Amino acid sequence: MKKEIQNPFPDGGCFFCGNNNEIGLKLKFYWDEDRKQVFR
């Protein structure tokens, strides 16, 4: 089962996952409990 990982940067400025970064990638990351791995 996959579950979205909460963004650890509250200001949203992260280049990879920040929603407030205009040139950022705005990636979302997930945790797969069955495989014990993170993916996007």
N, C-alpha and C positions, 0 to 999 in steps of 0.2 A: 504494500500500500504506500502511495506517495503522499507527502505532505509538504506544502510550501514553507520554506524557511523565512522567517521574519527578517526584514532588512535591518542589519545592526547599526546603520548610520542614520540617525533620526533627522539630520538636516537635509538628506536627499541629495547630497553633492557628490557622492561616489561616482567615478567614471563608469564603472561596470554595472552597478545596480541602483544608482540614485535616480529618482523620478524628477528631481529638480535640476538636474544637469542637462542643459540644452543639447550638448554634443555627446552626451553619454549614451551607453548601449542599453540601459534600462532592462537589464537581464533579471530574470526571476530564477531562483534556485530552489530545488526540491530535495527532500530526503526520502529515500526508498528504504523502508524498514526491513523488507524481506531481503534485499541485497546488501544492506548496510553500506550504502554509498550515496553521494551527493551528485546531482545532475541538473542540467538546465533544460 
